[in-house]
């Protein structure tokens, strides 16, 4: 059995630390990384999702004093925010699943009772077909709640786990060596 690597390194070269930090396009106070940087890091991390932890190495032409800490904070904040968003999405999905389940169970109960009642009033192919159609419709009505509660949260949990690993990544910033 192949073991997951303990640590994967994600390398990223940027034009400038200033562009990486995305100060100009956001009115928010919290440190931000440019959406393109976040997307590239995310895509690279997906290829190494089985890693236990990540190291992010960012290389810029020029690095000024204090920028490494600012970059670390921006990366951590961005992916901690992504982790929180995914957690909220899981809760919302499960809440919707529970509400849908209640509605679905009511619909199933009513349709199954109606299907039985139809057969009580008579028999024949037409009434049997209607009764069986109601039974099929009842099970279709419960399909979506079952999917929400059983499966819909799984990819969101994977996304949250990856975002959590990225928020905890060791981030280094270094100047590129020009010759």
CNS distance restraints for C-alpha pairs under 8 A (distance, minus, plus):
assign (resid   4 and name CA) (resid  50 and name CA) 5.41 0.50 0.50
assign (resid   4 and name CA) (resid  51 and name CA) 5.42 0.50 0.50
assign (resid   4 and name CA) (resid  52 and name CA) 7.05 0.50 0.50
assign (resid   5 and name CA) (resid  50 and name CA) 7.06 0.50 0.50
assign (resid   5 and name CA) (resid  51 and name CA) 4.89 0.50 0.50
assign (resid   5 and name CA) (resid  52 and name CA) 6.61 0.50 0.50
assign (resid   6 and name CA) (resid  51 and name CA) 5.51 0.50 0.50
assign (resid   6 and name CA) (resid  52 and name CA) 4.94 0.50 0.50
assign (resid   6 and name CA) (resid  53 and name CA) 6.24 0.50 0.50
assign (resid   7 and name CA) (resid  51 and name CA) 5.64 0.50 0.50
assign (resid   7 and name CA) (resid  52 and name CA) 5.91 0.50 0.50
assign (resid   7 and name CA) (resid  53 and name CA) 4.83 0.50 0.50
assign (resid   7 and name CA) (resid  54 and name CA) 5.28 0.50 0.50
assign (resid   7 and name CA) (resid  55 and name CA) 6.91 0.50 0.50
assign (resid   8 and name CA) (resid  48 and name CA) 6.70 0.50 0.50
assign (resid   8 and name CA) (resid  51 and name CA) 6.11 0.50 0.50
assign (resid   8 and name CA) (resid  53 and name CA) 6.58 0.50 0.50
assign (resid   8 and name CA) (resid  54 and name CA) 4.93 0.50 0.50
assign (resid   8 and name CA) (resid  55 and name CA) 6.13 0.50 0.50
assign (resid   9 and name CA) (resid  54 and name CA) 5.77 0.50 0.50
assign (resid   9 and name CA) (resid  55 and name CA) 4.61 0.50 0.50
assign (resid   9 and name CA) (resid  56 and name CA) 5.77 0.50 0.50
assign (resid   9 and name CA) (resid  57 and name CA) 7.04 0.50 0.50
assign (resid  10 and name CA) (resid  41 and name CA) 6.99 0.50 0.50
assign (resid  10 and name CA) (resid  44 and name CA) 6.62 0.50 0.50
assign (resid  10 and name CA) (resid  45 and name CA) 7.11 0.50 0.50
assign (resid  10 and name CA) (resid  54 and name CA) 7.13 0.50 0.50
assign (resid  10 and name CA) (resid  55 and name CA) 6.11 0.50 0.50
assign (resid  10 and name CA) (resid  56 and name CA) 4.78 0.50 0.50
assign (resid  10 and name CA) (resid  57 and name CA) 6.10 0.50 0.50
assign (resid  11 and name CA) (resid  56 and name CA) 5.96 0.50 0.50
assign (resid  11 and name CA) (resid  57 and name CA) 4.75 0.50 0.50
assign (resid  11 and name CA) (resid  58 and name CA) 5.94 0.50 0.50
assign (resid  11 and name CA) (resid  59 and name CA) 7.70 0.50 0.50
assign (resid  12 and name CA) (resid  41 and name CA) 7.74 0.50 0.50
assign (resid  12 and name CA) (resid  56 and name CA) 7.68 0.50 0.50
assign (resid  12 and name CA) (resid  57 and name CA) 6.25 0.50 0.50
assign (resid  12 and name CA) (resid  58 and name CA) 4.87 0.50 0.50
assign (resid  12 and name CA) (resid  59 and name CA) 6.18 0.50 0.50
assign (resid  13 and name CA) (resid  58 and name CA) 5.78 0.50 0.50
assign (resid  13 and name CA) (resid  59 and name CA) 4.65 0.50 0.50
assign (resid  13 and name CA) (resid  60 and name CA) 5.94 0.50 0.50
assign (resid  14 and name CA) (resid  19 and name CA) 7.98 0.50 0.50
assign (resid  14 and name CA) (resid  20 and name CA) 6.87 0.50 0.50
assign (resid  14 and name CA) (resid  58 and name CA) 7.21 0.50 0.50
assign (resid  14 and name CA) (resid  59 and name CA) 6.21 0.50 0.50
assign (resid  14 and name CA) (resid  60 and name CA) 5.19 0.50 0.50
assign (resid  14 and name CA) (resid  61 and name CA) 7.69 0.50 0.50
assign (resid  15 and name CA) (resid  19 and name CA) 7.18 0.50 0.50
assign (resid  15 and name CA) (resid  20 and name CA) 7.97 0.50 0.50
assign (resid  15 and name CA) (resid  60 and name CA) 5.99 0.50 0.50
assign (resid  15 and name CA) (resid  61 and name CA) 6.61 0.50 0.50
assign (resid  16 and name CA) (resid  20 and name CA) 6.39 0.50 0.50
assign (resid  16 and name CA) (resid  60 and name CA) 5.53 0.50 0.50
assign (resid  16 and name CA) (resid  61 and name CA) 6.51 0.50 0.50
assign (resid  16 and name CA) (resid  62 and name CA) 7.00 0.50 0.50
assign (resid  17 and name CA) (resid  21 and name CA) 6.21 0.50 0.50
assign (resid  17 and name CA) (resid  60 and name CA) 6.38 0.50 0.50
assign (resid  17 and name CA) (resid  62 and name CA) 7.76 0.50 0.50
assign (resid  17 and name CA) (resid  63 and name CA) 7.11 0.50 0.50
assign (resid  17 and name CA) (resid  67 and name CA) 7.43 0.50 0.50
assign (resid  17 and name CA) (resid  71 and name CA) 7.83 0.50 0.50
assign (resid  18 and name CA) (resid  22 and name CA) 6.79 0.50 0.50
assign (resid  18 and name CA) (resid  23 and name CA) 7.32 0.50 0.50
assign (resid  19 and name CA) (resid  23 and name CA) 7.61 0.50 0.50
assign (resid  19 and name CA) (resid  34 and name CA) 7.01 0.50 0.50
assign (resid  20 and name CA) (resid  33 and name CA) 5.59 0.50 0.50
assign (resid  20 and name CA) (resid  34 and name CA) 5.31 0.50 0.50
assign (resid  20 and name CA) (resid  37 and name CA) 6.69 0.50 0.50
assign (resid  21 and name CA) (resid  31 and name CA) 7.18 0.50 0.50
assign (resid  21 and name CA) (resid  32 and name CA) 5.63 0.50 0.50
assign (resid  21 and name CA) (resid  33 and name CA) 4.49 0.50 0.50
assign (resid  21 and name CA) (resid  34 and name CA) 5.85 0.50 0.50
assign (resid  21 and name CA) (resid  71 and name CA) 6.86 0.50 0.50
assign (resid  21 and name CA) (resid  74 and name CA) 7.03 0.50 0.50
assign (resid  22 and name CA) (resid  26 and name CA) 6.92 0.50 0.50
assign (resid  22 and name CA) (resid  32 and name CA) 5.95 0.50 0.50
assign (resid  22 and name CA) (resid  33 and name CA) 5.43 0.50 0.50
assign (resid  22 and name CA) (resid  34 and name CA) 4.75 0.50 0.50
assign (resid  23 and name CA) (resid  27 and name CA) 7.96 0.50 0.50
assign (resid  23 and name CA) (resid  31 and name CA) 7.92 0.50 0.50
assign (resid  23 and name CA) (resid  32 and name CA) 7.16 0.50 0.50
assign (resid  26 and name CA) (resid  32 and name CA) 7.95 0.50 0.50
assign (resid  30 and name CA) (resid  74 and name CA) 7.74 0.50 0.50
assign (resid  30 and name CA) (resid  77 and name CA) 7.66 0.50 0.50
assign (resid  31 and name CA) (resid  70 and name CA) 7.49 0.50 0.50
assign (resid  31 and name CA) (resid  73 and name CA) 6.65 0.50 0.50
assign (resid  31 and name CA) (resid  74 and name CA) 4.54 0.50 0.50
assign (resid  31 and name CA) (resid  77 and name CA) 6.79 0.50 0.50
assign (resid  31 and name CA) (resid  78 and name CA) 7.77 0.50 0.50
assign (resid  32 and name CA) (resid  74 and name CA) 4.96 0.50 0.50
assign (resid  32 and name CA) (resid  75 and name CA) 7.27 0.50 0.50
assign (resid  32 and name CA) (resid  77 and name CA) 7.30 0.50 0.50
assign (resid  32 and name CA) (resid  78 and name CA) 6.26 0.50 0.50
assign (resid  33 and name CA) (resid  37 and name CA) 6.53 0.50 0.50
assign (resid  33 and name CA) (resid  38 and name CA) 6.54 0.50 0.50
assign (resid  33 and name CA) (resid  71 and name CA) 7.86 0.50 0.50
assign (resid  33 and name CA) (resid  74 and name CA) 5.77 0.50 0.50
assign (resid  33 and name CA) (resid  75 and name CA) 6.40 0.50 0.50
assign (resid  33 and name CA) (resid  78 and name CA) 6.90 0.50 0.50
assign (resid  34 and name CA) (resid  38 and name CA) 6.37 0.50 0.50
assign (resid  35 and name CA) (resid  39 and name CA) 6.07 0.50 0.50
assign (resid  36 and name CA) (resid  40 and name CA) 6.20 0.50 0.50
assign (resid  37 and name CA) (resid  41 and name CA) 6.16 0.50 0.50
assign (resid  38 and name CA) (resid  42 and name CA) 6.02 0.50 0.50
assign (resid  39 and name CA) (resid  43 and name CA) 6.07 0.50 0.50
assign (resid  40 and name CA) (resid  44 and name CA) 6.14 0.50 0.50
assign (resid  41 and name CA) (resid  45 and name CA) 5.99 0.50 0.50
assign (resid  42 and name CA) (resid  46 and name CA) 6.14 0.50 0.50
assign (resid  43 and name CA) (resid  47 and name CA) 6.82 0.50 0.50
assign (resid  44 and name CA) (resid  48 and name CA) 6.98 0.50 0.50
assign (resid  45 and name CA) (resid  49 and name CA) 5.75 0.50 0.50
assign (resid  45 and name CA) (resid 162 and name CA) 7.57 0.50 0.50
assign (resid  45 and name CA) (resid 166 and name CA) 7.94 0.50 0.50
assign (resid  46 and name CA) (resid 162 and name CA) 7.71 0.50 0.50
assign (resid  49 and name CA) (resid 162 and name CA) 6.51 0.50 0.50
assign (resid  52 and name CA) (resid 165 and name CA) 7.55 0.50 0.50
assign (resid  53 and name CA) (resid 165 and name CA) 5.80 0.50 0.50
assign (resid  53 and name CA) (resid 166 and name CA) 7.66 0.50 0.50
assign (resid  53 and name CA) (resid 168 and name CA) 7.67 0.50 0.50
assign (resid  53 and name CA) (resid 169 and name CA) 6.43 0.50 0.50
assign (resid  54 and name CA) (resid 165 and name CA) 6.69 0.50 0.50
assign (resid  54 and name CA) (resid 166 and name CA) 6.44 0.50 0.50
assign (resid  54 and name CA) (resid 168 and name CA) 7.76 0.50 0.50
assign (resid  54 and name CA) (resid 169 and name CA) 4.86 0.50 0.50
assign (resid  54 and name CA) (resid 170 and name CA) 6.58 0.50 0.50
assign (resid  55 and name CA) (resid 169 and name CA) 5.27 0.50 0.50
assign (resid  55 and name CA) (resid 170 and name CA) 4.68 0.50 0.50
assign (resid  55 and name CA) (resid 171 and name CA) 5.95 0.50 0.50
assign (resid  55 and name CA) (resid 172 and name CA) 7.84 0.50 0.50
assign (resid  56 and name CA) (resid 169 and name CA) 6.51 0.50 0.50
assign (resid  56 and name CA) (resid 170 and name CA) 6.05 0.50 0.50
assign (resid  56 and name CA) (resid 171 and name CA) 4.72 0.50 0.50
assign (resid  56 and name CA) (resid 172 and name CA) 6.29 0.50 0.50
assign (resid  57 and name CA) (resid 171 and name CA) 5.98 0.50 0.50
assign (resid  57 and name CA) (resid 172 and name CA) 4.97 0.50 0.50
assign (resid  57 and name CA) (resid 173 and name CA) 6.08 0.50 0.50
assign (resid  57 and name CA) (resid 174 and name CA) 7.69 0.50 0.50
assign (resid  58 and name CA) (resid 171 and name CA) 7.54 0.50 0.50
assign (resid  58 and name CA) (resid 172 and name CA) 6.11 0.50 0.50
assign (resid  58 and name CA) (resid 173 and name CA) 4.82 0.50 0.50
assign (resid  58 and name CA) (resid 174 and name CA) 6.40 0.50 0.50
assign (resid  59 and name CA) (resid 173 and name CA) 5.84 0.50 0.50
assign (resid  59 and name CA) (resid 174 and name CA) 5.01 0.50 0.50
assign (resid  59 and name CA) (resid 175 and name CA) 5.59 0.50 0.50
assign (resid  59 and name CA) (resid 176 and name CA) 5.76 0.50 0.50
assign (resid  60 and name CA) (resid 173 and name CA) 7.44 0.50 0.50
assign (resid  60 and name CA) (resid 174 and name CA) 6.36 0.50 0.50
assign (resid  60 and name CA) (resid 175 and name CA) 5.05 0.50 0.50
assign (resid  60 and name CA) (resid 176 and name CA) 5.72 0.50 0.50
assign (resid  61 and name CA) (resid 175 and name CA) 5.26 0.50 0.50
assign (resid  61 and name CA) (resid 176 and name CA) 5.04 0.50 0.50
assign (resid  61 and name CA) (resid 177 and name CA) 7.66 0.50 0.50
assign (resid  62 and name CA) (resid 175 and name CA) 5.25 0.50 0.50
assign (resid  62 and name CA) (resid 176 and name CA) 7.20 0.50 0.50
assign (resid  63 and name CA) (resid  67 and name CA) 6.68 0.50 0.50
assign (resid  63 and name CA) (resid  68 and name CA) 7.83 0.50 0.50
assign (resid  63 and name CA) (resid 173 and name CA) 7.59 0.50 0.50
assign (resid  63 and name CA) (resid 174 and name CA) 6.56 0.50 0.50
assign (resid  63 and name CA) (resid 175 and name CA) 5.49 0.50 0.50
assign (resid  66 and name CA) (resid  70 and name CA) 6.61 0.50 0.50
assign (resid  67 and name CA) (resid  71 and name CA) 6.07 0.50 0.50
assign (resid  68 and name CA) (resid  72 and name CA) 6.13 0.50 0.50
assign (resid  68 and name CA) (resid 172 and name CA) 6.77 0.50 0.50
assign (resid  68 and name CA) (resid 173 and name CA) 5.39 0.50 0.50
assign (resid  69 and name CA) (resid  73 and name CA) 6.13 0.50 0.50
assign (resid  70 and name CA) (resid  74 and name CA) 6.15 0.50 0.50
assign (resid  71 and name CA) (resid  75 and name CA) 6.15 0.50 0.50
assign (resid  71 and name CA) (resid 171 and name CA) 7.85 0.50 0.50
assign (resid  71 and name CA) (resid 173 and name CA) 7.57 0.50 0.50
assign (resid  72 and name CA) (resid  76 and name CA) 6.08 0.50 0.50
assign (resid  72 and name CA) (resid 171 and name CA) 5.61 0.50 0.50
assign (resid  72 and name CA) (resid 172 and name CA) 7.44 0.50 0.50
assign (resid  73 and name CA) (resid  77 and name CA) 5.86 0.50 0.50
assign (resid  74 and name CA) (resid  78 and name CA) 6.01 0.50 0.50
assign (resid  75 and name CA) (resid  79 and name CA) 6.33 0.50 0.50
assign (resid  75 and name CA) (resid 166 and name CA) 7.92 0.50 0.50
assign (resid  75 and name CA) (resid 167 and name CA) 6.66 0.50 0.50
assign (resid  75 and name CA) (resid 171 and name CA) 7.91 0.50 0.50
assign (resid  76 and name CA) (resid  80 and name CA) 5.91 0.50 0.50
assign (resid  76 and name CA) (resid 166 and name CA) 7.27 0.50 0.50
assign (resid  76 and name CA) (resid 167 and name CA) 4.33 0.50 0.50
assign (resid  76 and name CA) (resid 168 and name CA) 6.62 0.50 0.50
assign (resid  76 and name CA) (resid 169 and name CA) 7.66 0.50 0.50
assign (resid  77 and name CA) (resid  81 and name CA) 5.98 0.50 0.50
assign (resid  77 and name CA) (resid 167 and name CA) 6.94 0.50 0.50
assign (resid  78 and name CA) (resid  82 and name CA) 6.33 0.50 0.50
assign (resid  78 and name CA) (resid 167 and name CA) 7.33 0.50 0.50
assign (resid  79 and name CA) (resid  83 and name CA) 6.04 0.50 0.50
assign (resid  79 and name CA) (resid 163 and name CA) 5.20 0.50 0.50
assign (resid  79 and name CA) (resid 164 and name CA) 6.60 0.50 0.50
assign (resid  79 and name CA) (resid 166 and name CA) 6.03 0.50 0.50
assign (resid  79 and name CA) (resid 167 and name CA) 4.67 0.50 0.50
assign (resid  80 and name CA) (resid  84 and name CA) 6.23 0.50 0.50
assign (resid  80 and name CA) (resid 163 and name CA) 6.85 0.50 0.50
assign (resid  80 and name CA) (resid 164 and name CA) 6.35 0.50 0.50
assign (resid  80 and name CA) (resid 167 and name CA) 5.25 0.50 0.50
assign (resid  81 and name CA) (resid  85 and name CA) 6.16 0.50 0.50
assign (resid  82 and name CA) (resid  86 and name CA) 6.19 0.50 0.50
assign (resid  82 and name CA) (resid 160 and name CA) 7.19 0.50 0.50
assign (resid  82 and name CA) (resid 163 and name CA) 6.05 0.50 0.50
assign (resid  83 and name CA) (resid  87 and name CA) 6.26 0.50 0.50
assign (resid  83 and name CA) (resid 159 and name CA) 7.83 0.50 0.50
assign (resid  83 and name CA) (resid 160 and name CA) 4.88 0.50 0.50
assign (resid  83 and name CA) (resid 161 and name CA) 7.42 0.50 0.50
assign (resid  83 and name CA) (resid 163 and name CA) 5.28 0.50 0.50
assign (resid  83 and name CA) (resid 164 and name CA) 5.64 0.50 0.50
assign (resid  84 and name CA) (resid  88 and name CA) 6.24 0.50 0.50
assign (resid  84 and name CA) (resid 160 and name CA) 7.79 0.50 0.50
assign (resid  85 and name CA) (resid  89 and name CA) 6.15 0.50 0.50
assign (resid  86 and name CA) (resid  90 and name CA) 6.17 0.50 0.50
assign (resid  86 and name CA) (resid 156 and name CA) 6.08 0.50 0.50
assign (resid  86 and name CA) (resid 157 and name CA) 7.16 0.50 0.50
assign (resid  86 and name CA) (resid 159 and name CA) 6.97 0.50 0.50
assign (resid  86 and name CA) (resid 160 and name CA) 5.28 0.50 0.50
assign (resid  87 and name CA) (resid  91 and name CA) 6.35 0.50 0.50
assign (resid  87 and name CA) (resid 157 and name CA) 7.70 0.50 0.50
assign (resid  87 and name CA) (resid 160 and name CA) 6.78 0.50 0.50
assign (resid  88 and name CA) (resid  92 and name CA) 6.13 0.50 0.50
assign (resid  89 and name CA) (resid  93 and name CA) 6.02 0.50 0.50
assign (resid  89 and name CA) (resid 156 and name CA) 7.37 0.50 0.50
assign (resid  90 and name CA) (resid  94 and name CA) 6.16 0.50 0.50
assign (resid  90 and name CA) (resid 153 and name CA) 5.62 0.50 0.50
assign (resid  90 and name CA) (resid 156 and name CA) 6.49 0.50 0.50
assign (resid  90 and name CA) (resid 157 and name CA) 7.21 0.50 0.50
assign (resid  91 and name CA) (resid  95 and name CA) 5.99 0.50 0.50
assign (resid  92 and name CA) (resid  96 and name CA) 6.03 0.50 0.50
assign (resid  93 and name CA) (resid  97 and name CA) 6.05 0.50 0.50
assign (resid  93 and name CA) (resid 148 and name CA) 6.50 0.50 0.50
assign (resid  93 and name CA) (resid 149 and name CA) 7.69 0.50 0.50
assign (resid  93 and name CA) (resid 152 and name CA) 7.22 0.50 0.50
assign (resid  93 and name CA) (resid 153 and name CA) 6.60 0.50 0.50
assign (resid  94 and name CA) (resid  98 and name CA) 6.16 0.50 0.50
assign (resid  94 and name CA) (resid 148 and name CA) 6.70 0.50 0.50
assign (resid  94 and name CA) (resid 149 and name CA) 5.89 0.50 0.50
assign (resid  94 and name CA) (resid 153 and name CA) 7.41 0.50 0.50
assign (resid  95 and name CA) (resid  99 and name CA) 6.31 0.50 0.50
assign (resid  96 and name CA) (resid 100 and name CA) 5.95 0.50 0.50
assign (resid  96 and name CA) (resid 145 and name CA) 7.96 0.50 0.50
assign (resid  96 and name CA) (resid 148 and name CA) 7.56 0.50 0.50
assign (resid  97 and name CA) (resid 101 and name CA) 5.93 0.50 0.50
assign (resid  97 and name CA) (resid 144 and name CA) 7.94 0.50 0.50
assign (resid  97 and name CA) (resid 145 and name CA) 4.95 0.50 0.50
assign (resid  97 and name CA) (resid 146 and name CA) 7.30 0.50 0.50
assign (resid  97 and name CA) (resid 148 and name CA) 5.02 0.50 0.50
assign (resid  97 and name CA) (resid 149 and name CA) 5.27 0.50 0.50
assign (resid  98 and name CA) (resid 102 and name CA) 6.42 0.50 0.50
assign (resid  98 and name CA) (resid 145 and name CA) 7.14 0.50 0.50
assign (resid  98 and name CA) (resid 149 and name CA) 7.30 0.50 0.50
assign (resid  99 and name CA) (resid 103 and name CA) 6.48 0.50 0.50
assign (resid 100 and name CA) (resid 104 and name CA) 5.81 0.50 0.50
assign (resid 100 and name CA) (resid 144 and name CA) 7.56 0.50 0.50
assign (resid 100 and name CA) (resid 145 and name CA) 5.10 0.50 0.50
assign (resid 101 and name CA) (resid 105 and name CA) 5.93 0.50 0.50
assign (resid 101 and name CA) (resid 142 and name CA) 6.84 0.50 0.50
assign (resid 101 and name CA) (resid 145 and name CA) 4.96 0.50 0.50
assign (resid 101 and name CA) (resid 146 and name CA) 7.23 0.50 0.50
assign (resid 102 and name CA) (resid 106 and name CA) 6.31 0.50 0.50
assign (resid 103 and name CA) (resid 107 and name CA) 6.21 0.50 0.50
assign (resid 104 and name CA) (resid 108 and name CA) 5.99 0.50 0.50
assign (resid 104 and name CA) (resid 141 and name CA) 5.66 0.50 0.50
assign (resid 104 and name CA) (resid 142 and name CA) 4.90 0.50 0.50
assign (resid 104 and name CA) (resid 145 and name CA) 7.01 0.50 0.50
assign (resid 105 and name CA) (resid 109 and name CA) 6.02 0.50 0.50
assign (resid 105 and name CA) (resid 142 and name CA) 6.86 0.50 0.50
assign (resid 106 and name CA) (resid 110 and name CA) 6.17 0.50 0.50
assign (resid 107 and name CA) (resid 111 and name CA) 6.00 0.50 0.50
assign (resid 107 and name CA) (resid 138 and name CA) 6.57 0.50 0.50
assign (resid 107 and name CA) (resid 141 and name CA) 6.99 0.50 0.50
assign (resid 108 and name CA) (resid 112 and name CA) 5.93 0.50 0.50
assign (resid 108 and name CA) (resid 135 and name CA) 7.98 0.50 0.50
assign (resid 108 and name CA) (resid 138 and name CA) 4.58 0.50 0.50
assign (resid 108 and name CA) (resid 139 and name CA) 6.77 0.50 0.50
assign (resid 108 and name CA) (resid 141 and name CA) 6.92 0.50 0.50
assign (resid 108 and name CA) (resid 142 and name CA) 7.16 0.50 0.50
assign (resid 109 and name CA) (resid 113 and name CA) 6.07 0.50 0.50
assign (resid 109 and name CA) (resid 138 and name CA) 7.93 0.50 0.50
assign (resid 110 and name CA) (resid 114 and name CA) 6.08 0.50 0.50
assign (resid 111 and name CA) (resid 115 and name CA) 6.02 0.50 0.50
assign (resid 111 and name CA) (resid 134 and name CA) 5.82 0.50 0.50
assign (resid 111 and name CA) (resid 135 and name CA) 6.61 0.50 0.50
assign (resid 111 and name CA) (resid 137 and name CA) 7.80 0.50 0.50
assign (resid 111 and name CA) (resid 138 and name CA) 5.82 0.50 0.50
assign (resid 112 and name CA) (resid 116 and name CA) 6.23 0.50 0.50
assign (resid 112 and name CA) (resid 134 and name CA) 6.93 0.50 0.50
assign (resid 112 and name CA) (resid 135 and name CA) 5.86 0.50 0.50
assign (resid 112 and name CA) (resid 138 and name CA) 6.90 0.50 0.50
assign (resid 113 and name CA) (resid 117 and name CA) 6.07 0.50 0.50
assign (resid 114 and name CA) (resid 118 and name CA) 6.13 0.50 0.50
assign (resid 114 and name CA) (resid 131 and name CA) 7.64 0.50 0.50
assign (resid 114 and name CA) (resid 134 and name CA) 7.68 0.50 0.50
assign (resid 115 and name CA) (resid 119 and name CA) 6.67 0.50 0.50
assign (resid 115 and name CA) (resid 130 and name CA) 7.46 0.50 0.50
assign (resid 115 and name CA) (resid 131 and name CA) 4.31 0.50 0.50
assign (resid 115 and name CA) (resid 132 and name CA) 6.99 0.50 0.50
assign (resid 115 and name CA) (resid 134 and name CA) 5.89 0.50 0.50
assign (resid 115 and name CA) (resid 135 and name CA) 6.60 0.50 0.50
assign (resid 116 and name CA) (resid 120 and name CA) 6.40 0.50 0.50
assign (resid 116 and name CA) (resid 131 and name CA) 7.01 0.50 0.50
assign (resid 117 and name CA) (resid 121 and name CA) 6.53 0.50 0.50
assign (resid 118 and name CA) (resid 122 and name CA) 6.75 0.50 0.50
assign (resid 118 and name CA) (resid 127 and name CA) 6.62 0.50 0.50
assign (resid 118 and name CA) (resid 131 and name CA) 6.36 0.50 0.50
assign (resid 119 and name CA) (resid 123 and name CA) 5.86 0.50 0.50
assign (resid 119 and name CA) (resid 127 and name CA) 6.67 0.50 0.50
assign (resid 119 and name CA) (resid 128 and name CA) 6.82 0.50 0.50
assign (resid 119 and name CA) (resid 131 and name CA) 6.93 0.50 0.50
assign (resid 122 and name CA) (resid 127 and name CA) 7.11 0.50 0.50
assign (resid 123 and name CA) (resid 127 and name CA) 5.94 0.50 0.50
assign (resid 123 and name CA) (resid 128 and name CA) 6.59 0.50 0.50
assign (resid 124 and name CA) (resid 128 and name CA) 6.03 0.50 0.50
assign (resid 125 and name CA) (resid 129 and name CA) 5.93 0.50 0.50
assign (resid 126 and name CA) (resid 130 and name CA) 6.29 0.50 0.50
assign (resid 127 and name CA) (resid 131 and name CA) 6.06 0.50 0.50
assign (resid 128 and name CA) (resid 132 and name CA) 6.06 0.50 0.50
assign (resid 129 and name CA) (resid 133 and name CA) 6.01 0.50 0.50
assign (resid 130 and name CA) (resid 134 and name CA) 6.23 0.50 0.50
assign (resid 131 and name CA) (resid 135 and name CA) 6.44 0.50 0.50
assign (resid 132 and name CA) (resid 136 and name CA) 6.26 0.50 0.50
assign (resid 133 and name CA) (resid 137 and name CA) 6.10 0.50 0.50
assign (resid 134 and name CA) (resid 138 and name CA) 6.03 0.50 0.50
assign (resid 135 and name CA) (resid 139 and name CA) 6.51 0.50 0.50
assign (resid 136 and name CA) (resid 140 and name CA) 6.28 0.50 0.50
assign (resid 137 and name CA) (resid 141 and name CA) 6.13 0.50 0.50
assign (resid 138 and name CA) (resid 142 and name CA) 6.77 0.50 0.50
assign (resid 139 and name CA) (resid 143 and name CA) 6.49 0.50 0.50
assign (resid 140 and name CA) (resid 144 and name CA) 7.81 0.50 0.50
assign (resid 142 and name CA) (resid 146 and name CA) 6.27 0.50 0.50
assign (resid 143 and name CA) (resid 147 and name CA) 6.17 0.50 0.50
assign (resid 144 and name CA) (resid 148 and name CA) 6.16 0.50 0.50
assign (resid 145 and name CA) (resid 149 and name CA) 6.17 0.50 0.50
assign (resid 146 and name CA) (resid 150 and name CA) 5.83 0.50 0.50
assign (resid 146 and name CA) (resid 151 and name CA) 7.97 0.50 0.50
assign (resid 147 and name CA) (resid 151 and name CA) 5.33 0.50 0.50
assign (resid 147 and name CA) (resid 152 and name CA) 6.17 0.50 0.50
assign (resid 148 and name CA) (resid 152 and name CA) 4.79 0.50 0.50
assign (resid 148 and name CA) (resid 153 and name CA) 7.02 0.50 0.50
assign (resid 149 and name CA) (resid 153 and name CA) 7.38 0.50 0.50
assign (resid 152 and name CA) (resid 156 and name CA) 7.56 0.50 0.50
assign (resid 153 and name CA) (resid 157 and name CA) 6.11 0.50 0.50
assign (resid 154 and name CA) (resid 158 and name CA) 6.42 0.50 0.50
assign (resid 155 and name CA) (resid 159 and name CA) 6.22 0.50 0.50
assign (resid 156 and name CA) (resid 160 and name CA) 6.10 0.50 0.50
assign (resid 157 and name CA) (resid 161 and name CA) 6.12 0.50 0.50
assign (resid 158 and name CA) (resid 162 and name CA) 6.27 0.50 0.50
assign (resid 159 and name CA) (resid 163 and name CA) 6.13 0.50 0.50
assign (resid 160 and name CA) (resid 164 and name CA) 6.04 0.50 0.50
assign (resid 161 and name CA) (resid 165 and name CA) 6.32 0.50 0.50
assign (resid 162 and name CA) (resid 166 and name CA) 6.27 0.50 0.50
assign (resid 163 and name CA) (resid 167 and name CA) 6.10 0.50 0.50
assign (resid 164 and name CA) (resid 168 and name CA) 6.37 0.50 0.50
assign (resid 165 and name CA) (resid 169 and name CA) 6.12 0.50 0.50
